[in-house]
Amino acid sequence: MRLEKYISDLLYRYDLVIIPEFGGIIGRRNPAKIEHTTHTFSPPYKNLSFNINLKNSDGLLVDYVAGIKEISHQKALDYILLNVADWKRELQETKRLKLDNLGFFNLLDHERILFSPFNTTNYLREAYGLHTFIYSSVEKEKNIVKKVVTAEKPLKTAKNISHQQKEIKYSFRRNLMKYAAIFLVGAGLFTGVAYLYPKMQQQNAARETYQKATFILNDSFPAIRIDYKTKEVKTISYPYHIIAGAFRIEANAIKKIGQLKQAGFDAEIIGKNKYNLYMVSYQGYPSKTEAKQALRLIKKRQKSAWVYKQI
């Protein structure tokens, strides 16, 4: 895997990644934008910049490379410096360096580098899955005045009056038959309801008892984990864990557990993170205070270790 891929992975989690002997890549959050003239919506994103003065390693990139490649910190540092030497050589020869998913580096003079980031990757986690799109404008609907034409009332004649009287009698008979039919149907429904209501009450009482017996639980179930060596299912008794690393390949995670157990830790795989990586824990702790106290000691061994709360 190329070194820029490790840098790209870390930019999703951190706002600063220092590349030893080269410089630091900084991520700054920019809010969402709406361009009314072009009808374009842009989601929030993390804008990248480069600072050539940040050359002293903070251990973040070295620890990450060492954990992923399963090598020592010294070998990880040597690997990074070897890549940096190749980058500097290419800058001196061509005045231009391209790093995948990051951007272009242009050498202006011996001490100045112009960085032009790519806009193809958004490293802001909260904007994951959002893309720039063009929306259509909405115009106000014009008011339409409708003209209502009223017909002239016909003159009342003897023939019209007789016809209207017949229609009234026919309408009365039709309504009378309709109401009679409604009464009969209503009577039938009332009888059916009177017969079914006691049975419905018994069924509701039984259903309520079943729901109470089935779904009301006083205590929540404990989380479980699988021992990847013995394939045994065990409960996770502690919610706080100190993370030693995250691995894409399960075999590497199991190898890391073996190394930590030899060092005296109760290491385990506590599941996968949202990047589908296996998270390896040094050990679990019942409270956040105890986890932080242990983290101070573990950081002397691994600076990139951090506290994770099991959900």
Helices and strands as residue ranges (DSSP letters): H 3-11, E 16-19, E 23-30, E 33-35, E 40-42, E 45-51, H 60-69, H 73-94, E 96-99, E 103-107, E 113-117, G 125-127, E 133-134, H 158-215, E 224-226, E 233-235, E 240-247, H 250-262, E 268-272, E 278-285, H 288-298, E 306-309
